[in-house]
Amino acid sequence: MDMKRINAGKLRAIGYDARERILRVELDDGTAIDYSGVGQEVWRKLSTSAAAWSYYRDNIEEEFTGKRGKVQSRGDRAALDELFKPAADSDS
């Protein structure tokens, strides 16, 4: 999911997966929240709003159930990719 960096209230990044209908918000405290069942119109309004924090609080936070997690830093992602990469073929 591509994330759009923003600076609106406590929001730091937002992203949307249209196929899965999942909205992800990243907050300034390092929390990431995934909301399922979010339509494209809600995403469009959030991503284009001049008052994204207010729109989020009024139309998303109170209307959808979110699953909380932590924002994964790029360093953490690289470490996980290294850990789970396929084993190299060796003919010994």
Summary of the structure (lengths in Angstrom):
residues: 92
radius of gyration: 16.5
end to end distance: 40.3
largest distance: 62.1
contacts: 216
relative contact order: 0.17
helix: 32%
strand: 33%
